[in-house]
Each structure stands twice: as structure tokens, then as C-alpha cells.
Amino acid sequence: MSHRFILEPYKGVAFRHTCPECDHNRCFSRYIDTENVITFPEYVGRCDREQKCGYHFTPKDYFEQHPDRKERLQEQTSVAPRSYTPPPPTSYMGEILVKRSMSHYSENKLFQFLSSQLGESESLRLMKQYQVGTANHWKGSTVFWQTDAKGRVRTGKIMLYDPATGRRIKEPHNHITWVHSIMYKEGFNLKQCFFGEHLLPTDNTRPVAIVESEKSALIANSYLPQYLWIASGGKNGCFREENLSVLKGRNIVLFPDLGATDDWSAKIPVMERMGITVKLFDYLEKNATLEQRKNGFDIADFLLEIKQPQAILQSMIAKNPALKLLIKELGLVLIEKPTQPIPKIKRKRPKL
């Protein structure tokens, strides 16, 4: 019955609810019955704020508290056996939409932040390589296209960033949505893939590094090119066997965010059974400061701290000696990157 009860499909923040645990608005997904037999109470669901709240009340928890309803459900199922219905085919998007978005980077808030940290030419290279575009759903927002290993576009995740800090804008609401929910509201069968998956067939030699966020994959790609960086898109994203199949025979290194190390460690046995060689980089979890844990740091945040000018870096190391050990652990060379002017690109504005 595990596939029968699922979280409500994402159709935009307006369809999310208030979490019963942290009372945060538009962050709670409720469980539904795909066969429309049972309706769960409003508290059966999961909070999207996984690290700051972590509330998750599953259908299994509900049935354990109400065994009489589980028995009743089993009786109904035995009386009316289900007929097998093949799953609908995966939906894809046209490449033209992606190409139209690959412009107007000077207006892109994430590009502005990356340029301040990496230089503009390097930031432009990363945006092109990973197929990251500009959307005008929110002015200056970024669209991360999910393109699979066969070059087919599954969807695009749209997010808005603060150009000064590189953090996502979450007030007055969480600025995140999906291209398929905007343009293909009905009949779109989404099956996500890793962000950056389209790069896997181009390089069979480098180990593959997996991070949670798309932004982190871009930053880590610039500083640690000995890995091929891809992103899961969330703590629990893209770790099903159908997603992991593209990694068979590869050497993988997992770089979980702070607070997610145990969850990602639990995924290793499944990956190993599939013929994937996996290592877990848990250095950050073992050496992070309380402030870094509070802010949910990931590998990109540490890299950006390390890559500060020498005087600032030495001051940071004095406060947090673990940074010096991390530099040695990853074999980093401290090089300050020059800033270059933003290229003027005049193209048709994408309508996303």
C-alpha cells in the first residue's frame, strides 16, 4: 500500500498548507489516497522545512494509532481487488523553451551573486554548462532545468535568490515553483531526474559528487573540478532506484547538507546493491560550528568561506580551525578569481 498513499502532487505554494507542528504557512503537504477510499486527517503529512521542523506523520503512523481503520481498509481491498493500470508515460518539455531562457543573465539574481564570488565569465560558463536560465515569473528569478541522461527535459525549478547573500527568498512566502505547474497544469506526468544528469554521459572517468541544492552543484563544480557535480534537488529527492539507475557502475561521493548526513547514509546500502560504489563525505558534520549547523551549511557554503581573500580567510580560520583542516582534506588551492564585466546579451525575454 506504500505507493497507494502519496503526498499531494505539487501545484504551487497556494496548494500547500500550514504545518501543524511549526505553524509555518504554505510548507505542509498532506497525504492522499490515490484510490479515493480514505481521507486522512489534516495532520497526516510532511513539513517541507525538513531541517528546521522535520514534522512527518505518515499513513503508517496513522494506521498504527487507528488499527480498526486499517482492518476496515483491508476488508474493502479484499472485497474489491484492484485491476492493474500501467503508469502513464513520462512527460517532457521542448528544448526551445530551455534555449529561450538562456539569456538576460545580467538581470538574474543568482548570476549576480555567483559573479560576485566566482567572476562573471566563470558564472556564465556554469550557467551554460548546467542549463540554468532566467525566468520572469519573479523578476530576476532563476530556472534550473532538469535534463536527463538522454537529453530530455523533465521540468524546470524556478527560484528567486538574494543577490547579496545567495540565499533563497522565503518572505513573505517561499519563492519556489515549477515550470510544469505554470505551463502544463493538466495531464503532465512528472518524473524528476538529477539536476546536471545530462553531463553524466559526457564524462565516464571522474567520480560523481551528489549535493542537495542546484546552487551548490554550480559552486562546487568551480572549486572542485575533480568531481562531476550533480544535485538531488532535496534531502530525499532522486534516491529511488529508477533515478539511481543512471549511476550504475560509477564511483559516487555523497556531500549531504548539515543535518542530513544520517538520512543520506541510510541510502548507501540500496545504492551498493545496484552496483554503485559510494562514499560519504561526513567531514562537515563532524567539524561544523553551532552557527554553521543553525544555518544549515552545505559544502558550497564552506567553499565560499575558504575562498575569501587571504586576510579574511586567516581571520575565519582563527575563529574556526576546522576550515584549515577542510582545505587540506579537499586538496584546495587558494586562488582569488578576478571579476570580469557582465557580457551584454540581447535576446528575447523568456516567458515562464
N, C-alpha and C positions, 0 to 999 in steps of 0.2 A: 504493500500500500504506500510505499515511500514516494513513488512517483505520482500517486493519485493526489496527494495533498501538497500543494506548492504555494510559494509566496506569490502575491498578486503581481502580474506582469507590470513592468514599469511603463507608465503612460505620461509621465511628467510629475513634477513635485506636487501639483494640485491633487493628485490621486494618492499621496502619502498622508499618513495620519499622525496624531500626537502620541508620542511614546508614553505608555502607562508607567514607566519607571522613572525617566528623567524629565518628563513633561516638555520635551523639545518638540516643536511643531514640524510637521512635514518630513519626518525622518523614520516613520514606523510603517513596516509592511506587514499586512495581515495574511494569514494562511487561508487558502480557499480549497474547496473540494471540486476537482475538475469534473466530477460526475453530478455535481449539484444535489447531492443527497443530504449532506450535513452542513450546517452553518456554525462555524466556530464563534465563541465569544470574542469580543474586541481585543482582549488581552493576549490572544494566541497569535504570535507573530514575532518579528525580529526588528530591533532598532538598527538603523544604518550607521549610527555612531558607535562602531564596534569597539574602539579603544576607550572612548570617553564614557560610554554607558555599558554596552555589551549585553543588553537585555535580549534574551532569545527564549521564548516559550513555544515549544514545538507541539505538533499534534500528538506526538508520543507522550509528552508530558501531560497533555490534556486527558488522553485516554487512561493514563495511569491513575489520575485523580478521579476519573469517572469510568470505572470498569463496566458499569451497566450499559453505558452508551457504546462502548467498544463491542460488547456482546450483541447488542441490538444491530449494530452496523454489520457484523459478521453474519448475522442471520439474514439480513437483507441481501447481502452479497451472495450467499449460498442459494437463495431462492431465485435470484435473477443473475445468472452467470454473465459476465461481460464478453462481448464479442471483440475480437482483436481489430483495432483500427490502425493502419500504418501511419506513422507520423508524417506530417506534411513536409514537403521538401524545404530546404533552407532557402531563405530569400537573400538576394544580393542587390547591390546598388550599381548604377552606371559609373564608369570611370570619368565621364565628362564632369560629373558633379565634383569629384575629387580635384580634378585639374583646375576647375574654376575657382576653387578655394585656395589654391596655392599661390597667393598673391597678397598685396596690401599688408605686408609684414610690419611696415613702419607703424601701423595702427594696432597691431596685435600686442596685447598687454604682456603675454608670456614672452614673446620675442623681445620686447623691450627689456624685460628682466634678464633673460638669458644673455642679451647683448651687453648688459652692464657687468655680467660676471665672466663671460667667455669671449667677448668680442663679437662684432656683428657678422663677419664673414663665417666664423665658426658656427654661430647660431643659425645662419641661413643654410649652411651645409646640413646641419642636423634636421632642420625642418623639412628640407627636401628629401633627405635620405629616409626619414621615418614617415613621410607623407603626413605632415602636420600642416593644417591650413588655417585660414582666418574666416570666421563666421560673423555675421552681423545680427545674430539672434539677440545678443547683447553687444553693445559697441565695444570692439576690441577683443571679443572672445576668441577662443582657440578651439579648433575641432581636430581631435585625434582620430584618424581613420584606422579602422581595424581591417587590415588586408591579410588574407590567409596565405598559406604557403603556395597556393596555385594562382595567386594574384587576384583573387575575387574579393570585392569589398563587402564585408559583412554589415558594418554600420559605422557611424562616427559619433564619438562622445564630445559634446560641447561643454566647455567650462570657461569661467571668467576668473582671471588672476589679478592680483595687485601687482603692478609693475615695479613697485619699490621693494617689496618683500618676497615676491614669488609665491605667496600663499593664495589659496583659493578664496574667492569672495563668498562668504557664508551669511552675510547680513544684508538686507533684512530677511533674506532666505538663501538657501544653498543654491548657488548658480551652477547647476549642472543639469543637462538634458541630453537627449539623443536625437540624431538626425532622423532615424526611422520613426520616432514618435511624433516628429513635426511634419514630415513629408509623406509618410506611409502609415497612416493611423490604423487602417483596416487591412487585415489579411497578410500582414508582414510577419513571417516566421523567422525570428531572430535566433541565431546560434553564434555566440560570440567566439572570437579566437584571440590569441595573444596579440597585444599591440607590438608591432615590429616583426610579426611572424613571417612576413613576406621576405625578410632578409635571410631566413634560415637556409633556403636553397642556394644562396649566393656564396656561402662560406661553410664548408664542412670540417674545417680544421680547428677553429677557435672554440674553446668551451663556451657554453651559453650561460649567461647570468640572468636570473629572473628577479625582478623587483616588483613592488606592488603598483607604483604610480607611473604613468606615462612620462611625466616631467622628470622623474628620477632616472628613467632609462636614457633620456636625452643627455642629461648632465653626466651620468656615469660613463656613457659612450665617449664623451670628450676626454675624460680624465683617465679612464682605464680601458684603452682600446684593445688590450689583450683578451678581452671578453666580447662576445656578441650579446648585446643587452636587449632584452625584451621585457614587457610588463604584463602582469596578470590582470590589471585593472581593478584589483580589490584583494582583500585578505583571502577571500575564498573563491576568487574568480579564476576560471580556466584551469581548474585542477581535476576536472573529470577526465575519465580515460579517453573519451572522444577528443578532448582538447590536447591531452598529453601525448597522443599517438604521433604527433609530428616531431616529438623529441626522442623517439626510439633510436637507440644506438649512439646518442650524443652524451657528452660529459656536461653535467649541469651543476651550477653553483647557485644556491638559493640565498638571496640577500633580503631577509624579512625586515619590515619596519620594527622599531622597538615595541615590544608588547605582543608581537605576532610570532615570535620565534617558536613557541611550543606548538602553535597551530600548524606552522609550516613543517616543523619536524615530524608531525604526525602524518604528513603526506608522503614522506620518503619511502616507506615500505611499498605503497602502491606503485610508485614510480619505478622502484627497483624491480618489482615483479614484471614490469613492462619492458625490461631491458634497458633502462635508463640509469646511467651512473650518476649518483647525486652526492653532493657535499653541501653542508650547511655552514654558512659564514655567520657564526654567533658571536664574533668579537664585539660587536656593538652592544649586544645585550649584556655582555659580561663587564663592559667598561664604561657604559654611559653614565652621565651625571643625573641627578634627580631632575634638574631643569630640562635636560635633553629628553628624559623619559616623559616628563609632563607635556612637552611639545610634540611628542610622537615622532622623533627624528628617524630618518632613514639614511641610507648610505650617501645619497646626494647631499643632504644637509651637512654631513661630516666632511664630504669632499669640498664643499663650498667654504667651510671654515678653514680647512687646511690650505686652500689655495689663496688665502688672503696674502697681501704683501708681507714681507718677512718681519717687519717690526710689529705689525698687528698679530701675526701668527705666533711670534715668540711670547707675546703677552697672553694669548689664548692658551698656549702650552703651559705657561706658568700656573694658570688657573685650573687647567685640566690636562695633566701629564699624559693621559691616555691618548691624546691626539698624536703625540710623538711616536707612541707605540703603533698607532694605526698607520702612520706614514711608513714605518718600517715593515709592517705586516703586508701592506699592499704594494710595496716597492715603488712608492710615488716619488717623482722628481718635481721639485717646486719650481715652476716656471710661470712668470707673470705674463699674461697674454695681452697684446696691445689692442686698443679699441680702434675700430675702423668705422668709417661713415656708413650709414644705412643706405643701401642702394635704392635708387628711385625706380620703382616698378609700377608701370601704369597698365593695369588690366581691368577687365570688367569685374565689378564687385560681386562676390558670391551671394546668393540669396538663400541663406539657411536659417 
